[in-house]
């Protein structure tokens, strides 16, 4: 073995390996303490890009699920108001059936019509005041719910609303002042009841679609979270093994550095004879 004083190659090599080991040890400790395999782009640039894309998808789907639940709440509010309207229509129909009989005299018809007109006013009041987050629910039209994470038609579901005021239901001019008018009102009420029940059935279908979409989001979120974890999170079994390995390498490196630095003492002893 060549002994030199000016250049201690063994010491330089030992220092280099200690530095490399220290870098690996620092990275391992960082992963163990943070719980993340990727703490900065240099750890895994491609993995970071993929995991951040998954994060965007996950957060978008979580927002979509919240939107879906808001849509379900909106539907439930609309269904409650429509059910109230349906009850009013059923009472109006009952009055119309009674008033259609010629056994009802003028005084009876007047009393029935007074209640009939008040019920119409209540239907209009319900239609005007049924709201969810300042959205009027019983004036017809549609509401788009963003359920997915992207800007495509498949990421949106539509809630179809029904106009249930007396004008839309064509009962605004109905009255029970005569038997004939009551019979005409009965036909109009049958149509109005059918319109409201059809609207409620449509809302029921919208409700089912939203529930399925929310459940689908929850399932996809779970799978995406798992994929993100495999890419970005720390494998504690692997990193614990790495920690033990690098600690041993660090200790052995320090020992070898001390051994390499002692070579100059060997030269000195040789010179001293």
Beta strands, then each sheet from edge to edge (+ up, - down):
strand 1: 131-132
strand 2: 135-136
strand 3: 142-146
strand 4: 156-160
sheet 1: 1+ 2-
sheet 2: 3+ 4-
end
